[in-house]
Amino acid sequence: MSSAQSPRPLLREFHRPATWLAVWGMLFLLVAVGSLLPAGDLPTVSNGFDKVEHFFGYALLSAYAVMLFARMRPQALAALGVIVFGIAIEFAQSAWTADRLGDSADAMANALGALAGLCVTATPMARWLQRLDTRLGSRA
């Protein structure tokens, strides 16, 4: 890389990048809190639907990363981070809760969801957050 070239940006172009990163962090926080709350505080779902919730929750975390990051490498690293987070949450459920158990099938649903979210990179959906940011920026 020559000194005249600037490095490629990590994030897509946003009017308010810190806000969108904070929203992503809040999504992680919501997943963690929901995963570690006592089971009695949560609505009951059938066991099969539980895996669907895991899949789509982690797909959202990963797809959001695709909408945030400008290049495939940081997108893939973020998806890997989402997978590690999903595995860690399953261990945390076993270690830190009295009535929840870590489940390898949940961890697998989390990982498959994270990989599915990464597939958003090849779709127009990858730019949704930028479009929203532009619309909100034009109103300010």
N, C-alpha and C positions, 0 to 999 in steps of 0.2 A: 504494500500500500504506500503510495507516495504521500509526502507531507501535504500536498495540495488537496488530497481527497479527505473529506471528513468521514468519520466512521458511520456506518449505517445505524439508524436509530434502533433502540431496543423496543420502544413502544410505538404504536401507530400514532399518527398526529392527532392530538386532542387539544381542545381549548382548556380543559381541566383534567389533566392526567392524574393528579393526586386524588381527585374525587373518585375516578373510576377504579383506581387501585384500592382505595378505601372500601368501595362497594364490594370488590372481590374479597377483601379481608373480612368484611361483615358476613359474606356468604359462608366462608369457612367457619366463622364463629357460630353462625346459626346451625350449621351441620354438627359442629362439635357439641353445642349445648343440647340440640335435639337428640344426639346420640348418647349423651351421658345423663340425661334426665332419668329419674326413676320410671320404670315401665308403667306404673300405675298413673302417672301424670300424662300419658300419651294415649291417643285414641287407639283402639284395638284394630289390627288389620290381619287379614289372613296371611299365612306364612308365604305363600307364593307372591302376593302383592307386595310384601315387604322387600323382596328382591328387586321388584320393578321400581320401588321407591329409591332403593340404593342406586340402581343403575342410572335412573334419570337425575338424581341429585348430584352424582359425581360426573355425569355427562355435562350438566350445567356448569359445574366448577371448571371443567376442562374447556368447554366451549367458550366460556367467558375469557379464559386465558388466550384462546385463539383470537378473540375479538380485541384483546388488549395488546398483545405482542405482535410486532411487525414482521418477524421472520420465523421460519419453521423451527430452527434450533431452540430458541427460547420457548416457543409453543410446546415443543416436545419435552423440554426440561420441566416446564410447568405441569404438563400431564403426568410426568414421572413423579413430580412432587405431590400431585393430587392422589396418585396411587399409593405413595408412601403414607400420606396423611390418612387415607382410608384404612390401611393396614394398622397404623398406629391407633386409630380410633377403636378398632376391634380389640386390640390389646388393652386399651384404656377401659373399655367396657368391662372386661374381665377383672382388671386390677382395681378399678376405682368405684364400681357400682355394686350394690348388694343384690340387685334383682335383674341384672342384664349380663349376658354372656357374649363374649367375642365369638364370632361365627365365621369360619373360613368361607362359607358360601356367600356371606355378606361381603367379605373382602374381595371375593372374585367378582361379584356384581359391581362393587365399587370400581375395581380395576377395568372391567369391561366397559363400564360407563365412561370412565376417564378416557379410554382409547376411542370410544365412539365420539366423544366430544371433540377430540383432536381432528376427527374427519371433517369438522365444520370448515377447516382451513380451505378446502377445495370448493366451497359453496359461496354464494352471495351473502349468506348469513355472517360470514367472517367480518363484514364491514358494518353490521348493524349498530354496534356501539359508536362507531365513528359518525354514522348518520344521525344517531340520537344526539351525540355531542354537538354536531354542527347545527341541528335544529334548535337545541337549547341555547347554543352560543349566539345564534342569530336573533333570539328573543331578548337577550340581555342588553 
